[in-house]
């Protein structure tokens, strides 16, 4: 058993409790003895005088008190603490509660890692103030190591362990004895930090490097100023925390885009918090390495990208350079593996979608199968579908922790829709287009999917589509769209290196009408075959001689611009064949099949591929029912499994 770190909340039983300085005199200066007692001996004297507590006493007098893993209070042991004036309660295990093997383990650790002895043994037996076993009320107490334990005064028992002797009075507290060591449970972070848990070493290495320690002036005790008037501290408190514990994501603002190579993405969960109820997936080393291999091909980075935002503003040949593509690749893969791993039980919806209704045992027994969906602490929403079952996430050995449950997963079982999602570029909703390259005009157009006939002819996303028309009656409009989108509940999806099928979702021109009947056009017969006929094409029925209105048709061409690693950084292009659209219903037109993007755009802010849509109708074709006025719902990139 080795290093376990101290975090915000560790030993936080009042700001002064565990800010002991390097001598017991200073401790005594900070704390009064509290209420009076008829006892004449200290806790240490009571323990040392009891032959049944000799093992506990021999460990306590050897272990230096630590304010945190890096701050031993030299010369101040647990013997000194138990001899001081701070009121404490001790649940001391009697000798037969500690096996010879366990006793030797603790003695060995007093020579190599006293902080672990404090956290896992001594600090697990001591709490603040006097806690007397009288009455029948259950009380939750916070121990010196920060753990929460149930003190059942009626049995009496502590965390399910019956007391042997109780309420032994001391001038500085209360002593109880127990016949079994009080159970110690790691919190999730302690488990990860402990090098004894070798199966999660890769996960541990990635977490540890995000540790940071800082001086906490608010929690430190100030002494007299020095000769220059600067404050000094009789008790300096340092707090260690970890950037992975905060809900920070990349790119906090567009004003600091150069952070894209260094800014971290985290799972945003305080894994040291003892009051939490986490369900955590901890990949074993094999699972982590296999996940890395799976994601590796999605993060091929080019050395140079076109900065499209600056280019759209008229600046030419503006590039963002990646000085170390392999380093960026490694960072992004590790963040993708790490960020979705943690689930807060209190925000998981039950079958009815209600949150904060789960009991941990019920959730674990069924692995959350009846939850409407899972939402992790990073904010991803995960639902079972035809290709993936959400319960597959919890596929490893189960470990009970003091702040939840961890699954040591043999497989990183997250679905492709999370790590390489489809992209839906919502043209009408978000208007991703480059107006500087447009040859035509456009506007967003509202449409109500509540119209009954649209159940047959097709709905549009977000009740909105884009209406594009030429600058002149005979022109062919062209618009360029940025391939940055969403995949429903997971926002800001970016193109990754790998295969996609690319579709354009077209909307019939008659969706512009305000009528409630499908294909009920407003075409004026006087405009028959004319360019102003935007919603329907009027022809003479050869059998009846009557004028019929049929949907207008379209011909379009798509040009994809993408990074192919050219030395000058400029994008390559590929153009589709001319594609016919019959204009009768909302339809997905395949522009490019199995297109392989050679380089990833993930996390490359302001850099993305683009696609231009151009109508291709001649005057002769317009007389045959084709129109250069088009309606576009969205562009969809369907993620393909890469070989």
Residue pairs with C-beta under 8 A, 6 or more apart in sequence:
1 105
1 109
1 113
1 116
1 120
1 194
1 196
2 113
2 116
2 194
2 195
2 196
3 69
3 113
3 115
3 116
3 193
3 194
3 195
4 69
4 115
4 116
4 119
4 120
4 186
4 190
4 193
4 194
5 68
5 69
5 189
5 190
5 193
5 211
5 240
6 66
6 67
6 68
6 69
6 239
6 240
7 189
7 239
7 240
7 241
7 242
7 245
7 270
7 272
8 239
8 241
8 270
8 272
9 146
9 270
9 272
9 273
9 274
10 68
10 145
10 146
10 272
11 17
11 18
11 67
11 123
11 144
11 145
11 146
12 146
13 127
13 128
13 142
13 144
14 128
15 219
16 30
16 31
16 221
17 86
17 128
17 144
18 65
18 67
18 144
19 30
19 67
19 219
19 220
19 221
19 235
19 237
20 26
20 27
20 65
20 67
20 73
20 76
20 81
20 235
21 27
21 73
21 76
21 221
21 234
21 235
22 73
22 74
22 75
22 76
23 75
23 76
24 76
24 80
24 81
24 83
24 84
26 234
26 235
27 76
27 80
27 81
27 84
27 85
27 86
28 84
28 85
30 221
30 235
31 84
31 85
31 86
31 87
32 85
33 85
33 87
33 171
33 172
34 87
34 129
34 130
35 130
37 169
37 170
37 171
38 169
39 169
39 170
39 171
40 171
41 49
41 170
41 171
42 82
42 83
42 84
42 170
42 171
42 172
43 82
43 83
43 88
43 90
43 170
43 172
43 173
43 175
44 60
44 79
44 82
44 83
45 83
45 170
46 168
46 170
46 175
47 53
47 56
47 57
47 60
47 82
47 90
47 92
47 175
48 57
50 177
52 94
52 95
52 96
52 177
53 92
53 94
53 95
53 177
54 95
55 93
55 95
55 98
55 103
56 92
56 93
56 94
56 95
56 98
56 125
57 79
58 107
59 106
59 107
59 110
59 117
59 121
59 122
60 77
60 78
60 79
60 82
60 122
61 77
61 78
61 79
62 77
62 107
62 110
62 114
63 77
63 78
63 110
63 114
63 117
63 118
63 122
64 72
64 73
64 74
64 75
64 76
64 77
64 114
65 72
65 73
65 76
65 77
65 78
65 80
65 81
65 118
66 72
66 73
66 114
66 115
66 118
67 73
67 237
67 238
68 213
68 238
68 239
68 240
69 115
69 240
70 213
70 238
70 240
71 238
72 114
72 115
78 118
78 122
81 88
82 88
82 90
82 172
83 172
84 172
85 172
86 128
86 172
87 128
87 129
87 130
87 172
87 173
88 126
88 127
88 128
88 129
88 172
88 173
89 126
89 127
89 128
89 129
89 130
89 131
89 141
89 173
89 174
89 175
89 176
90 125
90 126
90 173
90 174
90 175
90 176
91 125
91 126
91 158
91 161
91 163
91 176
91 177
91 178
91 182
92 125
92 175
92 176
92 177
92 178
93 125
93 177
93 178
93 179
93 180
93 181
93 182
94 164
94 177
94 178
94 179
96 179
97 178
97 179
97 180
97 181
98 106
98 181
102 181
106 117
106 121
109 116
109 117
110 117
116 194
118 144
118 145
119 145
119 190
120 145
120 184
121 181
121 184
122 144
123 143
123 144
123 145
123 146
124 143
124 144
124 145
124 147
124 181
124 182
124 184
125 143
125 182
126 143
126 144
127 141
127 142
127 143
127 144
127 149
128 142
128 144
129 173
130 173
130 174
131 139
131 141
131 151
131 174
132 153
132 167
132 174
133 151
133 153
133 156
133 163
133 166
133 167
133 176
134 153
134 167
135 153
135 154
136 153
136 154
137 153
137 154
138 150
138 151
138 152
138 153
138 154
139 150
139 151
139 153
140 148
140 149
140 150
140 151
141 148
141 149
141 150
141 151
142 148
142 274
143 149
146 274
147 184
147 185
147 274
147 402
148 274
148 275
148 402
149 158
149 159
149 182
150 158
150 159
150 160
151 157
151 158
151 159
152 158
155 162
155 163
156 162
156 163
156 166
156 176
157 163
158 176
158 178
158 182
159 182
159 183
160 183
161 178
161 179
161 180
161 181
161 182
161 183
162 178
162 179
163 176
163 177
163 178
164 177
164 178
164 179
165 175
165 176
165 177
166 176
166 177
167 174
167 176
168 174
168 175
168 176
168 177
169 175
185 400
185 401
185 402
186 194
186 401
186 402
187 271
187 272
187 273
187 274
187 401
187 402
187 403
188 271
188 278
188 280
188 282
188 401
188 403
188 404
188 406
189 207
189 242
189 271
189 272
190 272
191 197
191 200
191 282
191 399
191 401
191 406
192 200
192 203
192 204
192 207
192 271
192 282
193 204
193 207
193 208
195 201
195 204
197 204
199 284
199 285
199 408
200 282
200 283
200 284
200 285
200 408
201 285
202 283
202 285
202 288
202 289
203 282
203 283
203 285
203 288
203 338
206 334
206 338
207 242
207 244
210 242
210 243
210 244
210 264
210 266
211 240
211 241
211 242
212 240
212 241
212 242
212 243
213 238
213 239
213 240
213 241
214 238
214 239
214 241
215 236
215 237
215 238
216 237
216 238
216 239
219 237
219 239
220 233
220 235
220 236
220 237
221 233
221 234
221 235
222 231
222 232
222 233
222 234
223 231
223 232
223 233
223 234
224 232
225 231
225 232
226 232
242 271
243 264
243 266
244 264
244 266
244 267
244 268
244 271
244 338
245 266
245 268
245 269
245 270
245 271
245 272
246 266
246 268
247 266
247 268
247 377
247 378
248 263
248 264
248 265
248 266
248 268
249 265
249 266
249 378
250 259
250 260
250 263
250 264
250 265
250 603
250 605
251 257
251 259
251 260
251 263
251 605
252 259
252 263
254 605
257 605
257 606
260 603
260 604
260 605
261 322
261 323
261 327
261 328
261 331
264 335
265 335
265 338
265 339
265 378
266 338
266 339
266 378
267 338
267 339
267 340
267 341
267 342
267 376
267 377
267 378
268 342
268 377
268 378
268 379
269 276
269 278
269 342
269 344
269 377
270 276
271 278
271 280
271 342
271 403
272 403
273 403
274 402
274 403
275 403
276 344
276 403
276 404
277 344
277 345
277 346
277 360
277 403
277 404
278 342
278 343
278 344
278 345
278 401
278 403
278 404
278 405
278 406
279 342
279 343
279 344
279 345
279 360
279 363
279 364
279 368
279 394
279 404
279 405
279 406
279 407
280 341
280 342
280 343
280 401
280 404
280 405
280 406
280 407
281 341
281 342
281 393
281 394
281 396
281 406
281 407
281 409
281 412
282 341
282 396
282 406
282 407
282 408
282 409
283 291
283 337
283 341
283 409
283 412
284 396
284 408
284 409
284 410
286 410
287 396
287 409
287 410
287 411
287 412
288 337
288 412
290 411
290 412
291 337
291 412
292 333
292 334
292 337
294 412
294 419
295 333
295 336
295 337
295 419
296 329
296 333
297 497
297 498
297 642
298 419
298 420
298 496
298 497
298 498
298 600
298 602
298 642
299 328
299 329
299 332
299 333
299 496
299 497
299 600
299 602
300 325
300 329
300 497
300 598
300 599
300 600
301 322
301 325
301 328
301 329
301 599
301 600
301 604
302 322
302 325
302 563
302 565
302 598
302 599
303 321
303 322
303 325
303 565
304 319
304 320
304 321
304 322
304 569
305 319
305 320
305 321
305 322
305 563
305 569
305 601
305 604
305 607
306 318
306 319
306 320
306 563
306 569
306 570
306 571
306 607
307 315
307 318
307 319
307 320
307 606
307 607
308 434
308 482
308 606
308 607
308 608
308 610
309 606
310 318
310 606
311 318
312 434
312 436
313 436
314 436
317 569
317 570
319 569
320 604
320 606
320 607
322 328
322 604
328 603
332 602
332 603
336 419
337 412
339 376
339 378
339 380
340 376
340 378
340 380
340 382
340 414
340 418
341 376
342 376
342 377
342 378
343 374
343 375
343 376
343 377
344 377
345 358
345 360
345 363
345 404
346 355
346 356
346 358
347 355
347 356
347 375
348 355
348 358
348 363
348 368
348 371
348 374
348 375
349 355
349 371
349 372
349 373
349 375
350 357
350 358
350 370
350 371
350 372
351 370
351 371
351 372
352 372
353 372
358 368
358 371
360 404
360 405
363 371
364 394
364 398
364 405
366 391
367 391
367 393
367 394
368 374
368 390
368 391
368 394
369 390
369 391
371 390
372 383
373 381
373 382
373 383
373 390
374 381
374 382
374 383
374 390
374 393
375 381
375 382
376 382
380 418
380 489
380 490
381 489
381 490
382 390
382 393
382 414
382 415
382 418
383 390
384 390
384 391
385 415
385 417
387 415
388 415
388 417
392 413
393 407
393 409
393 413
393 414
394 407
394 409
395 407
395 409
395 410
395 411
395 413
396 407
396 408
396 409
396 410
396 411
397 407
397 408
398 405
398 406
398 407
398 408
399 405
399 406
399 407
399 408
416 639
416 641
417 487
417 490
417 639
418 490
420 496
420 498
420 639
421 487
421 490
421 493
421 639
422 487
422 493
422 636
422 637
422 638
422 639
423 483
423 484
423 485
423 486
423 487
423 493
423 494
423 495
423 500
423 635
423 636
423 637
423 639
424 461
424 485
424 486
424 487
424 488
424 493
424 634
424 635
424 636
425 432
425 481
425 482
425 483
425 484
425 485
425 634
425 635
425 636
425 637
426 432
426 461
426 462
426 464
426 485
426 486
426 634
427 433
427 465
427 466
427 481
427 632
427 633
427 634
427 635
428 444
428 445
428 460
428 461
428 462
428 464
428 465
428 466
428 632
428 633
428 634
429 461
429 462
429 464
429 634
430 485
431 444
431 466
432 481
432 482
432 484
432 485
433 442
433 466
433 479
433 480
433 481
433 482
434 479
434 480
434 481
434 482
434 610
437 478
437 479
437 480
437 612
438 477
438 478
438 479
438 480
439 470
439 471
439 475
439 476
439 477
439 478
440 468
440 469
440 470
440 471
440 475
440 476
440 477
440 478
440 479
441 468
441 469
441 470
441 471
441 477
442 466
442 467
442 468
442 469
442 477
442 479
443 466
443 467
444 464
444 465
444 466
444 467
445 464
445 465
445 466
445 467
445 511
445 512
445 631
446 463
446 464
447 454
447 460
447 463
447 464
447 465
447 507
447 511
448 463
449 459
449 460
449 463
451 516
452 516
453 516
453 517
453 518
454 511
454 518
456 518
456 585
457 508
457 518
457 519
457 584
457 585
457 586
458 507
458 585
458 586
458 587
459 586
460 507
460 511
460 586
460 633
461 505
461 633
461 634
465 507
465 511
465 631
465 632
465 633
466 631
466 632
466 633
467 512
467 629
467 630
467 631
468 477
468 479
468 613
468 615
468 629
468 630
468 631
468 632
469 477
469 534
469 628
469 629
469 630
470 476
470 477
470 615
470 628
470 629
471 477
473 531
473 532
474 531
474 619
474 628
475 628
476 614
476 615
476 616
476 617
476 628
477 614
477 615
477 628
477 630
478 612
478 613
478 614
478 615
479 612
479 613
480 561
480 610
480 611
480 612
481 610
481 611
481 612
481 613
481 635
482 608
482 610
483 495
483 608
483 609
483 610
483 611
483 635
483 637
484 492
484 493
484 494
484 495
484 608
485 493
485 634
485 635
485 637
486 492
486 493
487 493
494 600
494 601
494 602
494 603
494 604
494 608
495 597
495 600
495 601
495 602
495 608
495 609
495 637
496 597
496 600
496 601
496 602
497 597
497 598
497 599
497 600
498 596
498 597
498 639
498 640
498 642
499 594
499 595
499 596
499 597
499 639
499 640
499 641
499 642
500 592
500 595
500 597
500 637
500 638
500 639
500 640
501 590
501 592
501 593
501 594
501 595
501 637
501 638
501 640
502 558
502 560
502 590
502 591
502 592
502 595
502 611
502 635
502 636
502 637
502 638
503 588
503 589
503 590
503 591
503 635
503 636
503 637
503 638
504 556
504 558
504 579
504 588
504 589
504 591
504 613
504 632
504 635
505 586
505 587
505 588
505 589
505 632
505 633
505 634
505 635
505 636
506 554
506 556
506 581
506 583
506 586
506 587
506 588
506 589
506 630
506 631
506 632
506 633
507 586
507 631
507 632
507 633
508 551
508 552
508 583
508 584
508 585
508 586
508 631
509 534
509 535
509 536
509 551
509 552
509 583
509 627
509 629
509 630
509 631
510 518
510 519
510 520
510 521
510 535
510 536
510 551
510 583
511 586
511 631
512 534
512 535
512 631
513 520
513 521
513 522
513 535
515 522
519 536
519 549
519 551
519 584
521 535
521 536
521 549
522 535
522 536
523 533
523 535
523 536
523 537
523 538
523 549
524 533
525 538
525 547
527 533
527 538
528 538
528 539
528 547
529 537
529 538
529 622
529 623
531 622
531 627
531 628
533 552
533 627
534 552
534 627
534 629
535 552
536 549
536 550
536 551
536 552
537 549
537 550
537 551
537 552
537 553
537 625
537 627
538 547
538 548
538 549
539 547
539 548
539 550
539 625
540 546
540 547
540 548
541 547
541 548
550 625
551 582
551 583
551 584
552 583
552 625
552 626
552 627
552 629
553 580
553 581
553 582
553 583
553 625
553 626
553 627
554 580
554 581
554 583
554 615
554 617
554 626
554 627
554 628
554 630
555 578
555 579
555 580
555 581
555 615
555 616
555 617
555 621
555 626
556 578
556 579
556 581
556 589
556 613
556 614
556 615
556 616
556 630
557 575
557 576
557 577
557 578
557 579
557 613
557 614
557 616
558 575
558 576
558 579
558 591
558 592
558 611
558 612
558 613
558 614
559 573
559 574
559 575
559 576
559 611
559 612
559 614
560 573
560 574
560 575
560 576
560 591
560 592
560 595
560 609
560 610
560 611
561 571
561 572
561 573
561 609
561 610
561 611
561 612
562 571
562 572
562 573
562 574
562 597
562 598
562 599
562 609
563 571
563 572
563 598
563 599
563 601
563 607
563 609
564 571
564 572
564 598
564 599
565 598
565 599
566 572
571 609
571 610
574 592
574 595
576 591
576 592
578 616
579 589
579 590
579 591
581 587
581 589
583 627
586 633
588 636
591 611
594 640
597 609
601 607
601 608
601 609
611 635
613 630
613 632
615 628
615 630
617 626
617 627
617 628
622 628
